[in-house]
Amino acid sequence: MDDNTATIVYHAFTMCVYFSPIFTGIIADSWFGKFKIIIYLIFINLFGNLAVFGSSFPVFNLNDSKIITLFGLLMISIGFGGTKPCIAAFGGDQFQLPEQEQHLTQYFSLYYFTMNCGSLIAKLVAPNCREDIHCFGEDNCYPAVFGGFTAFVIFSFAFFVLGYAYYIIKKPTENLFVEVTSCIKHACVRKRQSKKKEQRDHWLDYADDQYDIKFIENVKIVLRILVLYIPLTVFAALFDQQGSRWTLQATHMNGEIFNGYFTIKPDQMQVANPIMVFMLIPIYDKIIYPLCAKINVLTDPLKRIFFGGLLASIAFVVSGLLQLAIERNFLMEGNVEVKSVNMLWQLPQYLLMSTAEVMFSVTGLQFSYSQAPSSMKSVLQACWLLRIGFGNLLVIIITGINIMDSQANEFFFFAILLTTTMFIFLYLAHNYKKDQTTKCSTNDEITEKRNCDIKV
């Protein structure tokens, strides 16, 4: 499999993982509720892991093993990806707002911290299990890798269920997705049929003959936030290339450190990201953000997202410069590539990307939850994740077209693309109007009132 094909396969799977949340988020908010959906999807994820685990044994021929593996990966993409918006929103439901606003912020940081903990374990342990353990007469042992993943899914399910008695479980009250789409459709029809003297301040206001003001305002909030998400898809296109292009870049680098005492495998360089995120999250939460608040810098979430995107662009500029150095020092001795550039030179780009992730992704999760109307939180969390699916689709398209004459130029192209879209986002952020419904009486409405005070 060549580099382009490997990149496409990797991003196709990631795309499926992040397309499924939009459907599960809608189902959770409209029919089953977050808790039940999480339980169902963990079972689907477990079934997919069992399928991949079984296909790794040498009892199947190559074609059957591929079919079972692809089926298992599909189940994992649905089960694993589908739980993402529900778990984030379900955790947020455990807090009373605005009284526990600070705890909510800490929760989303801790949530992201634990996700990176799992990523760290997988990226550090899996390559060693694959290469250093031998089974069934092979030089590697994929059953050990996939068996370990399956065991982790079983453990996480048991641990989650144990807390059932302590959870605040909110039941869905209506088929929200149908209501929202019907409201939008009705507003569009009435706007086309209306006369000039019946002009409204907002096109959705034409639906006020069938829907109450509060519901229409909530739909407006969701649409405004979705407009903000459009340029943010490019960030995901760059971020997820840590597992594809950056890993392929590492295959052309020397992984020996400490005078050859230890050798880093190319796919183990990805461990740098979760390790750095571990360190950066508390540093930003406890030191950098509080210090910035004292001088009124980086106090609003949208500006944090903007600067996080710019840092990701710089990371790809650095990776492009590193790629040029690799190409300049390219040397073949017989049929063997001489790898003269050390793999540790990737650390600066990983540091920049990890810092960008803390500012962009952690803030984005919190922003999506806090700004969403109480009945639409899983849906909006799913939309936040859906942009990652479209970002990976963008990578697939650009890689498939293959218009870049070198890998370095492709890195520079993505850097320019993200920088451009982040300035578009900054323009949209300045025009973003939060929900202005300030006369609230319920706890959920008080939350929405609080969000109106966030300045852009």
C-alpha positions in Angstrom: 0.0 0.0 0.0 1.5 3.3 -1.0 1.6 6.5 1.2 -1.4 8.1 -0.5 -3.6 4.9 -0.3 -2.6 4.5 3.4 -3.5 8.1 4.1 -6.9 7.7 2.4 -7.8 4.5 4.3 -6.8 6.1 7.6 -8.9 9.3 7.1 -11.8 7.3 5.7 -12.1 5.4 8.9 -11.7 8.6 11.0 -14.3 10.3 8.8 -16.8 7.5 9.6 -16.1 7.8 13.3 -17.0 11.5 13.2 -20.0 11.3 10.9 -21.9 8.9 13.2 -22.2 11.4 16.1 -24.7 13.6 14.3 -27.2 10.7 14.0 -26.6 9.4 17.6 -26.8 12.9 19.0 -30.2 13.4 17.3 -31.5 10.0 18.5 -30.3 10.7 22.1 -31.9 14.1 22.3 -35.1 13.1 20.5 -35.9 9.5 21.5 -33.8 7.4 23.9 -31.9 9.9 26.0 -28.1 10.1 26.4 -27.7 7.3 29.0 -29.4 4.6 27.0 -27.7 5.5 23.7 -24.3 5.3 25.4 -25.1 1.8 26.7 -26.3 0.6 23.2 -23.3 2.1 21.4 -20.8 0.6 23.8 -22.3 -2.8 22.9 -21.9 -2.0 19.2 -18.3 -0.9 19.8 -17.6 -4.1 21.8 -19.0 -6.2 18.9 -16.8 -4.4 16.4 -13.7 -4.9 18.6 -14.5 -8.6 19.0 -14.8 -8.9 15.2 -11.4 -7.3 14.6 -9.9 -9.4 17.4 -11.3 -12.6 15.8 -10.1 -11.6 12.3 -6.5 -11.2 13.6 -6.2 -15.0 14.2 -4.6 -17.0 11.3 -7.6 -19.3 11.0 -9.1 -17.1 8.3 -7.7 -16.6 4.8 -6.6 -13.1 3.7 -9.8 -12.1 1.9 -12.1 -13.3 4.8 -9.9 -11.6 7.3 -10.2 -8.3 5.4 -14.0 -8.5 5.2 -14.3 -9.2 8.9 -11.9 -6.5 9.8 -13.7 -3.9 7.6 -17.0 -4.9 9.2 -15.5 -4.6 12.6 -14.1 -1.2 11.9 -17.5 -0.1 10.7 -19.1 -1.2 13.9 -16.3 0.5 15.9 -16.7 3.8 14.0 -20.5 3.7 14.8 -20.1 2.6 18.4 -17.0 4.7 19.4 -17.8 7.7 17.3 -21.5 7.7 18.3 -20.8 7.9 22.0 -18.7 11.0 21.7 -21.4 13.7 21.8 -23.5 11.8 24.2 -20.8 11.2 26.8 -19.7 14.9 26.7 -23.2 16.2 27.0 -24.2 13.5 29.6 -21.3 14.6 31.8 -22.3 18.2 31.4 -25.8 17.3 32.6 -24.4 16.4 36.0 -23.8 20.0 36.9 -26.2 22.7 38.1 -25.7 26.0 36.3 -24.7 28.7 36.8 -23.7 27.7 40.4 -21.2 25.0 39.2 -19.9 26.8 36.1 -16.3 26.5 37.2 -16.7 22.8 37.8 -18.2 22.4 34.3 -15.1 24.0 32.8 -12.9 21.7 34.8 -15.0 18.7 33.7 -14.5 19.4 30.0 -10.7 19.8 30.6 -10.7 16.5 32.6 -12.9 14.8 29.9 -10.3 15.8 27.2 -7.5 14.7 29.6 -8.9 11.2 30.0 -9.4 10.9 26.2 -5.8 11.6 25.7 -4.9 9.2 28.4 -6.5 6.4 26.4 -4.8 7.7 23.2 -1.5 7.7 25.0 -1.9 4.0 26.2 -2.9 2.9 22.7 -0.2 4.7 20.9 2.5 3.7 23.3 1.6 0.1 24.0 0.1 -1.1 20.7 3.2 -0.8 18.5 5.3 -2.7 21.2 2.7 -5.5 21.5 2.6 -5.8 17.7 6.3 -5.9 17.1 7.8 -7.3 20.3 5.3 -10.1 21.0 5.4 -13.1 18.7 2.5 -15.6 18.4 1.2 -18.3 16.0 4.6 -18.5 14.4 4.5 -14.9 13.2 7.0 -12.1 13.8 4.2 -10.0 15.3 1.1 -10.5 17.4 -1.9 -8.5 16.3 -4.3 -10.6 18.5 -2.5 -9.2 21.6 -3.2 -5.7 20.4 -6.8 -6.1 19.5 -7.5 -8.3 22.5 -6.2 -5.6 24.7 -8.5 -3.1 23.1 -11.5 -5.4 23.6 -10.7 -5.8 27.3 -10.5 -2.1 27.7 -14.0 -1.7 26.2 -15.4 -4.3 28.6 -13.8 -2.6 31.5 -15.1 0.9 30.5 -18.6 -0.5 30.1 -18.6 -2.1 33.6 -17.1 1.1 35.2 -19.7 3.3 33.5 -22.6 1.2 34.6 -21.4 1.1 38.2 -22.2 4.8 38.6 -25.8 4.5 37.4 -27.3 5.2 40.9 -25.4 8.6 41.1 -26.2 9.9 37.6 -28.6 12.7 36.8 -30.5 11.2 33.8 -32.6 13.7 31.8 -35.2 12.1 29.5 -36.0 13.5 26.1 -39.3 15.3 25.9 -39.8 15.6 22.1 -38.6 14.6 18.7 -36.4 17.6 18.5 -34.8 17.0 15.1 -38.2 16.8 13.4 -39.3 19.9 15.3 -36.3 21.9 14.2 -36.4 20.9 10.6 -40.2 21.5 10.5 -39.7 25.0 12.0 -37.1 25.9 9.4 -39.2 24.5 6.5 -42.3 26.3 7.7 -40.4 29.6 8.1 -39.0 29.3 4.6 -42.4 28.6 3.1 -44.0 31.5 4.9 -41.2 33.9 3.9 -41.7 33.1 0.2 -45.5 33.6 0.6 -45.3 36.8 2.6 -45.8 40.3 1.3 -43.3 43.1 1.6 -45.3 44.8 4.4 -44.9 41.6 6.5 -41.1 41.8 6.8 -39.6 40.3 9.9 -36.3 41.0 11.7 -35.2 37.4 11.0 -36.4 34.9 8.5 -37.1 32.3 11.2 -39.6 34.7 12.8 -42.0 33.8 10.0 -42.6 30.5 11.9 -44.1 32.3 14.9 -47.6 31.3 13.9 -46.9 27.6 14.8 -43.9 27.8 17.1 -43.3 29.8 20.3 -40.8 32.5 20.5 -38.4 30.6 22.8 -38.2 27.6 20.5 -37.5 29.9 17.5 -34.8 31.7 19.4 -33.2 28.3 20.3 -33.2 27.3 16.6 -31.5 30.7 15.8 -28.8 29.9 18.3 -28.1 26.5 16.8 -27.9 27.9 13.2 -25.6 30.7 14.3 -23.2 28.3 15.9 -23.3 26.0 12.9 -22.3 28.9 10.7 -19.3 29.3 13.0 -18.4 25.7 12.6 -18.0 25.8 8.8 -14.5 27.2 8.6 -13.4 25.1 11.6 -13.5 21.8 9.6 -10.0 22.6 8.2 -8.5 22.4 11.6 -9.5 18.7 11.8 -7.9 18.1 8.4 -4.6 19.2 9.8 -4.9 17.8 13.3 -5.7 14.2 12.2 -2.7 14.1 9.8 -0.6 13.3 12.9 -1.7 9.7 12.4 -1.1 9.7 8.6 1.2 12.2 7.0 3.3 12.9 10.1 3.6 9.2 10.8 4.7 8.6 7.2 7.1 11.4 7.6 8.6 9.7 10.6 9.2 6.5 8.6 11.9 8.4 6.7 13.6 9.5 9.9 16.0 7.9 12.3 14.3 6.8 15.5 17.5 6.0 17.5 18.0 8.0 20.7 20.5 7.7 23.6 23.3 6.5 21.2 21.1 3.7 19.8 20.1 2.4 23.3 16.4 2.9 22.4 14.7 3.1 19.0 11.4 5.0 18.6 9.0 3.4 16.1 7.4 5.8 13.6 3.9 5.3 14.9 5.1 5.9 18.5 5.9 9.5 17.8 2.2 10.2 18.0 2.6 9.6 21.8 4.1 13.1 22.0 0.7 14.6 21.4 -1.3 13.1 24.4 1.8 13.5 26.7 2.0 17.2 25.8 -1.7 17.6 26.2 -1.5 16.1 29.7 1.0 18.7 30.7 -0.5 21.6 28.8 -4.2 21.3 30.1 -3.4 22.0 33.8 -0.8 24.6 32.8 -3.4 26.5 30.7 -6.2 26.0 33.2 -4.3 26.9 36.3 -1.6 29.3 35.1 -1.8 30.8 31.6 -5.6 31.5 31.4 -5.8 33.0 34.9 -2.8 35.3 34.1 -4.3 36.2 30.7 -7.6 37.1 32.5 -5.8 39.6 34.7 -4.8 41.6 31.6 -8.0 40.8 29.8 -6.4 38.6 27.1 -7.9 35.4 25.7 -10.9 35.7 28.0 -13.5 34.7 25.5 -13.7 31.2 23.9 -13.9 32.2 20.3 -10.6 34.1 20.4 -9.0 31.1 22.0 -10.2 28.9 19.2 -8.9 31.4 16.6 -5.4 31.5 18.1 -5.4 27.7 18.5 -6.1 27.4 14.7 -3.2 29.8 13.9 -0.9 27.6 16.1 -1.9 24.5 14.1 -1.1 26.4 10.9 2.4 27.2 12.2 2.8 23.5 13.2 2.3 22.6 9.5 4.8 25.2 8.4 7.3 23.6 10.7 6.5 20.1 9.4 6.9 21.4 5.9 10.4 22.8 6.7 11.3 19.5 8.3 10.2 17.7 5.2 12.5 19.8 3.1 15.4 18.9 5.4 14.5 15.2 5.0 14.4 15.5 1.2 17.7 17.4 1.1 19.4 14.7 3.1 17.8 11.8 1.3 20.4 9.1 0.5 20.2 5.5 -0.7 22.8 2.9 -0.1 21.9 0.0 -2.3 18.2 -0.6 -1.7 18.3 0.8 1.8 17.3 4.4 2.7 19.8 6.1 4.9 17.8 8.0 7.5 20.0 10.9 8.7 17.4 13.2 10.3 16.5 12.2 13.8 12.8 11.6 14.7 13.0 14.0 17.7 13.0 16.9 15.2 9.2 16.3 15.0 8.8 17.4 18.6 8.4 21.2 17.8 5.5 20.5 15.4 3.9 18.2 17.9 4.3 20.8 20.7 2.6 23.5 18.5 -0.2 21.1 17.5 -0.8 20.0 21.1 -1.0 23.6 22.3 -3.4 24.3 19.4 -5.5 21.3 20.5 -5.8 22.6 24.1 -6.8 26.1 22.9 -9.0 24.9 20.1 -10.6 21.6 20.9 -11.1 21.8 24.7 -12.5 25.3 24.4 -14.7 24.2 21.5 -16.2 21.4 23.5 -17.1 23.7 26.3 -18.4 26.4 24.0 -20.6 24.0 22.1 -22.2 22.7 25.4 -22.6 26.1 27.1 -24.1 27.9 24.1 -26.5 25.1 23.1 -30.1 25.3 24.3 -30.8 22.8 27.0 -32.7 20.4 24.8 -30.2 20.5 21.9 -26.9 19.9 23.7 -26.1 16.4 22.2 -27.1 17.5 18.7 -24.7 20.5 18.9 -21.9 18.4 20.4 -22.4 16.0 17.5 -22.2 18.9 15.0 -18.9 20.0 16.7 -17.6 16.5 16.0 -19.1 16.3 12.5 -16.7 19.0 11.4 -13.9 16.5 12.1 -15.6 14.1 9.6 -15.7 16.8 7.0 -12.1 17.7 7.7 -11.0 14.1 7.1 -13.1 14.1 3.9 -11.1 17.2 2.8 -7.8 15.3 3.3 -9.2 12.3 1.3 -10.1 14.6 -1.6 -6.8 16.6 -1.6 -4.8 13.3 -1.3 -6.8 11.6 -4.0 -6.4 14.5 -6.5 -2.6 14.4 -5.8 -1.9 17.9 -7.2 1.1 18.6 -5.0 4.5 17.9 -6.4 6.1 17.2 -3.0 5.0 16.4 0.5 6.5 19.6 1.8 4.3 21.7 -0.5 1.3 19.8 0.7 2.1 20.7 4.3 2.5 24.4 3.3 -0.8 24.3 1.3 -2.7 23.0 4.4 -1.1 25.7 6.6 -2.2 28.5 4.2 -5.7 27.0 3.9 -6.1 26.8 7.7 -4.8 30.4 8.2 -7.3 31.7 5.6 -10.2 29.9 7.1 -9.3 31.0 10.7 -9.5 34.6 9.6 -12.9 33.9 8.0 -13.9 32.4 11.4 -12.7 35.5 13.2 -14.9 37.6 11.0 -17.9 35.3 11.7 -17.1 35.4 15.4 -17.3 39.2 15.5 -20.7 39.0 13.8 -21.9 36.2 16.1 -24.8 37.2 18.3 -25.5 35.1 21.4 -29.0 34.3 22.5 -30.5 37.5 23.9 -33.4 36.0 25.8 -32.6 37.5 29.2 -36.0 37.1 30.9 -35.6 33.6 32.1 -37.4 31.7 34.8 -36.1 28.1 34.7 -32.6 26.9 35.6 -31.9 26.0 32.0 -32.9 29.4 30.8 -30.7 31.0 33.4 -27.9 29.1 31.8 -28.7 30.6 28.4 -28.9 34.0 30.0 -25.4 33.6 31.4 -24.2 32.7 27.9 -25.4 36.0 26.6 -22.8 37.8 28.7 -19.9 36.2 26.8 -18.2 38.8 24.7 -16.7 38.2 21.3 
